[in-house]
Amino acid sequence: MEPLRLKANYRCVPSLQQFYTGGPYAVSSDGSFIASACADSIKIVDSANSSIRSTLDGDSESVTALALSPDDKLLFSSSHSRQIRVWDLSTLKCVRSWKGHDGPVMSMACHPSGGLLATGGADRKVLVWDVDGGFCTHFFKGHGGVVSCVMFHPDPKKQLLFSGSDDGGDNATIRVWDVSKTKKKNCIATLDNHRSAVTSIAVSEDGWTLLSAGRDKVVTLWDLHDYSNKKTVITNEAVEAVCVIGAGSPFASSLDSYRQQAKKLAGSKSFYFVTVGERGIVRIWSSESSVCMFEQEASDVTANIDEEGSRRGFTSAVTIASDQGLICVTADQQFLFYSLDLTEELLKLNLTKRLVGYNEEVVDMKFIGDDEKFLALATNLEQIRVYDLSSMSCSYVLAGHTEIVLCLDTCVSSSGKSLIVTGSKDNSVRLWESESKSCIGIGIGHMGAVGAVAFSKRKRDFFVSGSSDHTLKVWSMDGLSDNMTVPINLKAKAVVAAHDKDINSVAVAPNDSLVCSGSQDRTACVWRLPDLVSVVVFKGHKRGIWSVEFSPVDQCVITASGDKTIRIWAISDGSCLKTFEGHTSSVLRALFVTRGTQIVSSGADGLVKLWTVKTNECVATYDIHEDKVWALAVSKKTEMLATGGSDALVNLWFDSTAADKEEAFHKEEMGVLKGQELENAVADADYSKAIQIAFELRKPHRLYALLSELCRKQGAEDHVDKALEALGDEELRTLFSYVREWNTKPKFCYVSQFVLFRVFNIFPPTEIVQMKGIGELLEGLIPYSQRHFGRIDRLVRSTFLLDYILSGMSVIDPETQQPEPMAEFLLQSEIENRDEEHGINEKDHTQENAPSKKRKSNKSRQGSHKKVKDVAYNKVESVQLQA
């Protein structure tokens, strides 16, 4: 057995993030990314794995319309503030914005040339804008209601604009506008055939047929030669989107092969189009007949009922020119990617990918199978969503419950099948088989919502459920077979009234001999299986218990409670062995990891904590979630963590203890090598290299010592300049932070001012100002620099006064200019030679005359040096101004 290694750190990888809350979206021409509205912001999402590339923050108003330029470089958006914005996706900045409508912009489209933008608003107006200039080029009025869709003709040579609206009552029109320069306000035609809102318009590839769809359950084909109604296709469902299938697409190739096998030759001018609507199914039509060529057998969507009581399956669809085929958007914020294949003379629509834009509140989750490549999520929905961890796309959905699913558990049966059990607010439990994606068993018997379920650990032939009806039930799985088409009715082997309040959590012991239940009545009870005989009751929590779990190695149980604590209890006598405190709110989940020696917990405070049982120590705390963390799952194979909560965010956590230890070792090793290299550079007097290494090691004290030593040497500017020129923006910002700290102390201010002087000599101020965060650093430098210069100025003035006083008192001789010692020596020697030539001997003079002569010589000497002193001071002042 491998030695036990305690975990010290987990690394979080955000896997499922909220990126679409419904409403407008735009798909790139190659289908590589999607721009979607997420409340008041715009998310740029990678369609391969649903990861968020970037976020464009709006103006705190909900986004109402989105459109991409033909080259996918510009994104156009509008919100309830009526502001139209143009975003450059390379820099993620808003390059220009303007207002023009009197109401919210509900639809927009870009011209194939990319130079014009058309917008339709709730003010019944259609406006055309110049993208580069931001001014209005055309102003169209005539619609009697909200303009729901706009579209330019795909041929740039045909300067036509189509707009559809809901004019109220039983009337909805499509208007054709001429956007050429010669006819600015000319409505060429008004197409009136729909009796409900026009939801979508499309143009055939040859450019001479216009398709319009509406909620009046018809699709109309219009001839653009004379704007007449060519054909009306009855769909028997409210159509939300109509898309033309390109002739060279995989969809069209499969359809052509199918028609040839069916010996139905298509006309030379016929084309295919797709419709999606309230039923949540995809249908493909041919333009030459009103017969549906293909209809999806079963819907991949659960149709929602909106406020008006109508069903809503798909809300929109778009075809992609590349091999990705068709993208459909559902009312519950999902993006479904479809491809069409022809197998055995039958057309089959394959769901290749499902991206979920919004998971709402995640209440429970578990890993599936032995390989644990899938993750099952229970959210505020009636379905279970199963995600592929490699691509984080929703692989399939388990639908069957009539109310919200509250809990789930997974296991691998003795026959090797991956099973999922779920409990719901509809008072039932359901057993699912993941490979067939079907329900194989239904358990009915609880009188309240089922809030907790757990599989057996060893035999895996039963599971336990706890409900808000205060009862605990044991369900048998004996009647299951390999090939089941109809779910069986599961039977309860034992029932007990376990608690006085709702049961929040249940857990089965590793040997299947005991089951533990945690309740809102602040107690946890251990029961002996299979008869549910009471063994012990754990009392001590001051709030309801949210989670219970058996230790994998010891005879103890861990509980998490609303009183912000985690407790470990002994099964033998019901005593509390340990208490863990650290969460600032209710602890919602607590599970054992590292063979029962550590605990990982999550709480209503949004924190995830890692604990060591032996020392009661909280090893690590992670604050990634923004709301309650309801769901916590641990992988049995790798002990990878998965967390989810009220913020609709699902995070995966990987054990990074070994990686962090190795990284720290390499970092220490590199630090030692760099330190030796630094000392070698100092010994070789290679100060430029030494300064660069000190920067790399982030050693400000050593850097100060180097610069301080350099300042005392000649030619220091060259070494410092050479080192500073090699610095990048981030390193330069770090240097400013060091200089700011040095500048606060008079002892270090000389070096800091020297470095600042060299920096401003090398780098232009315009470049320095552009650095991120430089303003705050400069604000910290200015007041201390002013204080230092003021102190030096006062010191210089004080020396002038001191020299004047001492000179006036004849205490000292004023110092002459130091740089001229040779001149003073020559003057003195000349005087001595002159005395020797004239035979002057001071010893022959009388004592009375000597003092007067000495004073006279002192005065004359002072007088001769006054001008020299003034010159020296003038030179000092000039040097000070230059510095």
PEQUI-V800681 format. One record per helix or strand of 2 or more residues. SS is the DSSP state (h for helix, s for strand). FROM is the first residue (numbers start at 1). TO is the last residue. If there is no record, write none. Layout:
ss & from & to
SS & FROM & TO
SS & FROM & TO
This chain:
ss & from & to
s & 10 & 16
s & 25 & 27
s & 33 & 38
s & 41 & 46
s & 52 & 57
s & 63 & 68
s & 74 & 79
s & 83 & 88
s & 93 & 99
s & 105 & 110
s & 116 & 121
s & 125 & 130
s & 136 & 141
s & 146 & 152
s & 160 & 166
s & 172 & 178
s & 186 & 194
s & 198 & 203
s & 209 & 214
s & 218 & 223
s & 228 & 234
s & 239 & 245
h & 250 & 261
s & 272 & 277
s & 282 & 286
s & 292 & 295
s & 304 & 305
s & 311 & 312
s & 314 & 319
s & 326 & 330
s & 334 & 343
s & 346 & 356
s & 364 & 368
s & 374 & 378
s & 383 & 388
s & 394 & 399
s & 405 & 412
s & 418 & 424
s & 428 & 433
s & 438 & 444
s & 450 & 455
s & 462 & 467
s & 471 & 476
s & 488 & 489
s & 491 & 497
s & 503 & 508
s & 514 & 519
s & 523 & 528
s & 533 & 539
s & 545 & 550
s & 556 & 561
s & 565 & 570
s & 576 & 581
s & 587 & 593
s & 598 & 603
s & 608 & 612
s & 617 & 622
s & 631 & 634
s & 641 & 644
s & 650 & 655
h & 657 & 683
h & 687 & 697
h & 700 & 711
h & 716 & 725
h & 729 & 743
h & 749 & 762
h & 765 & 769
h & 774 & 808
h & 818 & 838
h & 842 & 844
h & 847 & 882
